[in-house]
Amino acid sequence: PPAGPGAPPAPVAGVGGHLSAHARPTKQSRSFTFWWTLLSSTNVTETTPLLSIQNLSKNYGALQALSEVNLEIPPGEIFALLGPNGAGKTTLISCICGLIQKFNGSIEVAGYDVRRDYALTRQVVGVVPQELNFDAFCNARQTLVYQGGLFGRRRARERADELLRIFALTEKAKDNTRWLSGGMKRRLMICKALMHEPALLFLDEPTAGVDVELREELWDYVRLLRREGVTVFLTTHYLEEAEELADRIGIINQGRLILVEERDKLFAQYGSRWLELKCDRALPQSLYDRLKGYDPEPCAPGTLKLHYNESQHEDTNDGHSITERVIEAVHAEGLRVQSIEGGRSSLETIFRNILWDDNRQALDSSVKGGSHVAR
């Protein structure tokens, strides 16, 4: 690939701690390089999204699983898709990966149509399903070599050994997959999906049913993949996972992609903050009046909880934080602050609020539509 502003980025070796001793890529970001090579052979430029979905709809009889979905994902991004069960996440991934061929609209991966150029786009995509699927008679290395053979991978043994090293599974290479721990099986599933060096990796509930320590370890591996140039499409019910990893977050509900936003902007637009302080005696009404801009809420005697949005948190024209302003107001009333703590809305709270609003609007529309028909 050519050098210069549009050239693929140099890889970054391992990500600290446990990974740094194992994950030392020896080649340039090959997934991104492969994607770049594909684009170089066409009229597509490096600014083209790696994944482009236009007006995607899918029906199963009277059930509309997807409705007019539009989405673009640039290379090198971690994108998290959130939604309740039955919202259309699996159907969307199945359409992108070619498992579902009959749908309305268009999907392009690396500039190629997933139906017309299926043999090519399938080489660009890797999928890690939620369910573990190993051959019970194969060891870890054989599992990967066999997977490489399905994609016509040359030097599959070398690639398998490299992935086993990166994901700290070298010592288990000759062990039957049935003997691996749950965490090792999850890592081996990611290795399988990476055997053909995809540019776009789908992770479907990658940490479902695992403990906290393993979940954080898998998060480190996902970050490593992004550093290697792999674009990650993540679906999860662990909203903390999306909050921790994603560059952008999408929310799908009843087959409609109702929101796509950068993580920080999502919190700024839909999130809120709170501040709770405890004083040495009962709070006078005048303090509530001073702090009325922060929606003061009495809790226990001498305790006050304030609510404010992200824009208020960032808008401090006088150079003082909201915490400093509140303490000054308390002191002005002759009170002393005994304790103070604060926080902000979790992604789970934001997610629930967005879904609640969307479901309410859908219900209102159906009621109005039904009333109109009745008349």
C-alpha positions in Angstrom: 0.0 0.0 0.0 1.2 3.5 -0.7 2.8 5.6 2.0 1.4 9.0 2.8 -1.6 10.6 4.5 -4.0 7.8 3.4 -1.7 4.9 4.2 -2.7 2.3 6.8 -1.5 3.1 10.3 1.4 1.4 11.8 0.4 -1.4 14.3 0.7 -1.0 18.0 2.2 -3.9 20.0 0.2 -5.3 22.9 -1.8 -3.4 25.4 -0.1 -3.5 28.7 -0.2 -6.0 31.5 -1.0 -9.6 30.6 -1.2 -8.9 26.9 2.1 -7.2 26.5 4.0 -10.4 27.1 2.1 -12.3 24.4 0.7 -9.9 21.9 3.6 -8.6 19.8 2.4 -8.4 16.1 5.2 -9.0 13.7 3.5 -7.7 10.6 1.9 -4.5 9.6 -1.9 -4.1 10.3 -2.8 -6.7 7.8 -6.6 -6.5 8.1 -6.5 -2.8 7.3 -3.9 -3.4 4.6 -6.1 -6.0 2.9 -9.0 -3.7 3.0 -6.9 -0.9 1.5 -5.7 -3.2 -1.3 -9.3 -4.0 -2.2 -10.2 -0.4 -2.4 -7.1 0.4 -4.4 -8.3 -1.9 -7.2 -11.5 0.0 -7.7 -12.8 3.6 -7.9 -13.4 3.6 -4.2 -11.2 5.8 -2.1 -9.8 5.4 1.4 -12.6 7.7 2.7 -15.2 5.1 1.8 -16.9 3.5 4.8 -15.9 -0.1 5.5 -19.6 -1.0 6.0 -22.4 0.9 4.2 -26.1 0.0 4.7 -28.7 1.8 2.7 -32.5 1.5 3.3 -32.3 -2.1 4.5 -35.6 -3.8 5.2 -36.4 -7.4 5.9 -39.8 -9.1 6.3 -40.7 -12.5 7.5 -44.3 -12.7 6.3 -46.2 -10.1 8.2 -43.4 -9.5 10.6 -41.0 -6.7 9.7 -37.7 -7.6 11.3 -35.8 -4.6 9.8 -37.2 -1.3 8.6 -35.3 1.2 6.5 -32.0 0.8 8.3 -29.2 3.2 7.3 -25.7 2.9 8.8 -22.1 3.6 7.8 -19.1 2.4 9.8 -15.6 3.7 9.0 -12.5 1.5 9.2 -10.9 1.2 12.6 -14.0 1.9 14.7 -15.6 -0.1 17.5 -19.3 0.2 17.0 -21.8 -1.2 19.6 -25.3 -2.1 18.6 -27.7 -2.2 21.5 -31.3 -3.3 21.6 -33.8 -5.6 23.4 -34.4 -9.2 22.5 -36.1 -9.4 19.1 -35.1 -5.9 18.0 -33.4 -7.1 14.9 -29.7 -7.3 15.8 -29.2 -10.9 14.7 -31.2 -10.3 11.5 -29.0 -7.3 10.7 -25.8 -9.2 11.2 -27.1 -12.1 9.1 -27.8 -9.8 6.2 -24.4 -8.2 6.4 -22.6 -11.6 6.6 -24.6 -13.1 3.7 -26.6 -15.6 5.8 -29.7 -13.8 4.6 -29.8 -13.0 0.9 -33.4 -11.9 0.4 -33.9 -8.3 1.7 -34.7 -4.9 0.3 -32.0 -2.2 0.2 -28.3 -2.5 -0.2 -25.3 -3.5 1.9 -21.7 -2.9 0.9 -18.6 -4.1 2.6 -15.3 -2.5 1.5 -17.2 -1.1 -1.5 -18.5 -4.5 -2.6 -22.2 -5.6 -2.6 -22.8 -8.5 -0.2 -25.1 -10.3 -2.6 -23.4 -9.6 -5.9 -19.9 -10.0 -4.6 -20.6 -12.5 -1.8 -17.4 -14.6 -2.3 -15.3 -11.4 -1.9 -17.2 -9.7 1.0 -17.3 -12.9 3.0 -13.5 -12.8 3.0 -13.6 -9.4 4.6 -15.9 -10.4 7.4 -15.3 -12.5 10.5 -18.1 -13.5 13.0 -17.8 -14.6 16.6 -21.2 -16.0 17.5 -22.5 -16.2 21.1 -22.6 -20.0 21.0 -19.4 -22.0 21.2 -19.0 -24.2 18.1 -15.9 -26.4 18.1 -15.2 -29.9 16.7 -15.2 -32.1 19.8 -12.4 -34.2 18.3 -9.9 -31.4 17.4 -7.4 -29.6 19.6 -7.0 -25.8 19.6 -4.4 -25.7 16.7 -6.4 -28.1 14.5 -9.5 -26.1 15.0 -7.8 -23.0 13.7 -6.1 -24.8 10.8 -9.3 -26.3 9.7 -11.0 -22.9 9.8 -8.3 -21.5 7.7 -8.8 -24.2 5.2 -12.4 -23.3 4.8 -11.3 -19.9 3.5 -8.5 -21.3 1.4 -5.9 -19.8 3.7 -2.3 -20.5 2.8 0.2 -21.0 5.6 -2.7 -21.8 7.9 -0.4 -23.4 10.5 1.7 -20.3 10.8 -1.4 -18.1 11.1 -2.8 -20.4 13.7 0.4 -20.3 15.8 0.5 -16.6 15.5 -3.1 -16.2 16.8 -2.5 -18.7 19.6 0.5 -16.6 20.7 -1.3 -13.3 20.5 -4.3 -14.6 22.5 -2.1 -16.4 25.1 -3.2 -20.0 24.0 0.1 -21.4 22.8 0.5 -23.7 25.8 -3.0 -25.1 25.1 -2.4 -25.6 21.3 -2.5 -29.4 21.6 -5.3 -29.6 24.1 -8.7 -30.8 23.0 -11.2 -27.9 22.9 -13.4 -29.7 25.4 -10.6 -29.3 28.0 -10.3 -25.6 27.7 -11.7 -23.2 30.3 -14.6 -20.9 29.5 -12.3 -18.0 28.9 -9.9 -19.9 26.7 -12.9 -21.1 24.6 -14.0 -17.5 24.1 -10.5 -16.5 23.0 -10.3 -19.4 20.7 -13.6 -18.4 19.1 -12.1 -15.0 18.3 -9.0 -16.7 16.9 -11.3 -18.8 14.6 -12.9 -15.6 13.3 -9.6 -14.0 12.6 -7.9 -16.9 10.8 -8.7 -15.4 7.3 -7.6 -11.9 8.5 -11.0 -10.1 8.2 -11.2 -6.3 8.2 -14.6 -6.3 9.9 -15.2 -8.5 12.9 -18.7 -9.1 14.4 -18.7 -10.0 18.1 -22.2 -11.2 19.2 -22.4 -11.1 23.0 -18.7 -11.9 23.4 -18.8 -11.9 27.2 -22.2 -13.5 27.9 -22.0 -15.7 31.0 -18.4 -14.9 31.9 -17.0 -13.6 35.2 -15.9 -10.0 35.7 -12.1 -10.8 35.5 -12.5 -12.6 32.2 -14.8 -9.9 30.8 -12.1 -7.3 31.4 -9.5 -9.5 29.8 -11.6 -9.9 26.7 -12.1 -6.2 26.6 -8.3 -5.8 26.4 -8.3 -8.2 23.5 -10.9 -6.2 21.7 -8.8 -3.1 22.1 -5.9 -5.0 20.7 -7.9 -5.9 17.6 -8.7 -2.3 17.0 -5.0 -1.4 17.4 -4.3 -4.0 14.8 -6.6 -2.3 12.3 -9.7 -4.5 12.7 -13.1 -2.8 12.7 -15.3 -4.3 15.4 -19.1 -4.5 15.3 -20.2 -5.4 18.8 -23.7 -6.5 20.0 -24.1 -6.9 23.8 -26.6 -6.7 26.6 -23.9 -5.7 29.0 -24.2 -1.9 28.6 -21.1 -1.3 30.6 -19.3 -3.2 27.9 -20.5 -0.8 25.2 -19.8 2.2 27.5 -16.2 1.0 28.0 -15.3 0.0 24.4 -17.4 1.7 21.8 -16.5 4.8 19.8 -20.1 5.0 18.6 -23.3 3.4 19.8 -26.4 2.5 17.9 -29.8 1.6 19.4 -32.2 -0.6 17.4 -35.8 -1.2 18.5 -38.6 -3.1 16.7 -36.4 -3.3 13.5 -35.7 0.4 13.4 -32.3 1.9 14.0 -33.5 4.8 16.1 -30.2 6.3 17.1 -26.5 6.3 16.2 -24.3 8.6 18.1 -20.7 9.0 19.4 -20.4 7.7 22.9 -19.5 11.0 24.5 -22.1 13.0 22.6 -24.7 10.4 23.6 -24.0 11.1 27.3 -23.9 14.8 26.7 -27.3 14.8 24.9 -29.2 12.3 26.9 -27.3 12.0 30.2 -27.6 13.9 33.4 -25.4 14.4 36.6 -26.2 14.5 40.2 -24.6 15.9 43.3 -25.5 14.9 46.9 -24.3 16.8 49.9 -24.8 16.4 53.6 -24.6 19.4 55.9 -24.2 19.8 59.7 -27.8 20.8 60.3 -31.2 21.3 58.7 -31.3 23.1 55.4 -33.1 26.4 55.2 -35.5 27.2 52.3 -33.2 30.0 51.2 -30.6 27.4 50.2 -33.1 25.7 48.0 -33.8 29.1 46.4 -30.1 29.6 45.8 -29.8 26.3 44.1 -33.1 26.2 42.3 -31.3 25.9 38.9 -30.1 22.5 39.9 -33.5 20.9 40.7 -32.8 20.5 44.4 -34.3 17.4 46.1 -34.4 16.9 49.8 -33.3 13.5 51.0 -32.6 12.9 54.7 -32.4 15.7 57.2 -29.5 18.0 56.3 -29.0 16.2 53.0 -29.7 17.6 49.6 -29.5 16.1 46.1 -29.0 18.2 43.0 -29.7 17.3 39.4 -28.2 18.9 36.3 -27.4 18.1 32.7 -24.1 17.8 30.9 -24.3 21.2 29.3 -24.6 22.8 32.8 -21.7 20.7 33.9 -19.5 22.1 31.1 -20.8 25.7 31.1 -18.8 27.3 33.8 -18.2 30.8 32.6 -16.7 32.0 35.8 -14.2 29.2 36.0 -15.8 27.6 39.0 -17.1 24.0 38.9 -20.7 23.3 39.9 -19.3 21.6 43.1 -17.5 24.8 44.0 -20.6 26.9 43.4 -22.7 24.6 45.6 -20.2 24.7 48.4 -20.1 28.5 48.2 -23.9 28.6 48.4 -23.9 26.4 51.5 -21.2 28.5 53.2 -23.2 31.6 52.4 -26.1 30.1 54.5 -23.7 29.6 57.4 -23.7 25.8 57.0 -20.8 23.3 56.9 -20.5 20.5 54.3 -19.9 17.2 56.0 -19.8 15.0 52.9 -20.3 15.4 49.1 -20.5 12.9 46.3 -21.6 12.9 42.7 -22.1 10.8 39.6 -23.7 10.7 36.2 -26.3 8.7 34.3 -25.2 5.2 33.3 -25.6 4.0 29.7 -28.2 1.6 31.0 -30.3 4.5 32.2 -29.9 6.4 29.0 -30.7 3.3 27.0 -33.9 2.6 29.0 -35.1 6.2 28.6 -34.5 6.2 24.8 -36.4 2.9 24.4 -39.2 4.1 26.7 -39.6 7.3 24.6 -39.5 5.3 21.3 -42.1 2.7 22.5 -44.3 5.5 23.8 -44.2 7.3 20.5 -44.9 4.1 18.6 -47.8 3.4 20.8 -49.2 6.9 20.4 -48.9 6.6 16.6 -50.7 3.3 16.6 -53.5 4.6 18.8 -53.9 7.7 16.6 -53.8 5.5 13.5 -56.3 3.1 14.9 -58.6 6.0 15.9 -58.4 7.5 12.4 -59.3 4.1 10.8 -62.3 3.7 13.2 -63.7 7.1 12.2 
